[in-house]
Amino acid sequence: MPVLTRSQLKNIANDVKVKNDMKVKNDMKDKFISKLRKLIDICDTAQGKENKMCICLLVYQNINRDLPVLIEKYSRKFWIKFVATVFNKTTEYLDDAKQGNWINLDKSLVEEFNTELHKTRNFIMPLIKKFSGVSKEYCIIKAKEDIAQMEK
């Protein structure tokens, strides 16, 4: 009967740990994506700007809490399309605010939403700027152009 040495046992234990870590990473990513999809579906059917803003607030809170960890565990390249889309959506919301479309909404809700929105933008702008890959994705091109425009 073959005997396992200590180093072989250690290697086996490390392999099991790596596989378990990958499973945890995938579970975390899948939960994040699933949670955001559910919130976006709810937002699509919500009635009224305040209700939609409440749900969008939850989306940005989840992004601010979970995305930095997920980006650490996966490559930035994996998330770049998502990040660019989020950036473009925040730009739309800021344009909406500039047009005065939030005037009649609860001031504390608007303030909290604005805070989360800017946290998200501040976190993802450097990721988009540092992305050096060539992309034909419209969302990435637009985000890069808007950031360049902001910096002028």
Secondary structure as the mmCIF struct_conf table of DSSP 4:
data_model
#
loop_
_struct_conf.conf_type_id
_struct_conf.id
_struct_conf.beg_label_comp_id
_struct_conf.beg_label_asym_id
_struct_conf.beg_label_seq_id
_struct_conf.end_label_comp_id
_struct_conf.end_label_asym_id
_struct_conf.end_label_seq_id
HELX_RH_AL_P HELX_RH_AL_P1 ARG A 6 THR A 45
BEND BEND1 GLY A 48 GLY A 48
HELX_RH_AL_P HELX_RH_AL_P2 LYS A 49 LYS A 73
BEND BEND2 TYR A 74 TYR A 74
HELX_RH_AL_P HELX_RH_AL_P3 ARG A 76 LYS A 98
TURN_TY1_P TURN_TY1_P1 GLN A 99 ASN A 104
BEND BEND3 LEU A 105 LEU A 105
HELX_RH_AL_P HELX_RH_AL_P4 LYS A 107 LYS A 130
BEND BEND4 GLY A 133 GLY A 133
HELX_RH_AL_P HELX_RH_AL_P5 TYR A 138 GLU A 151
#
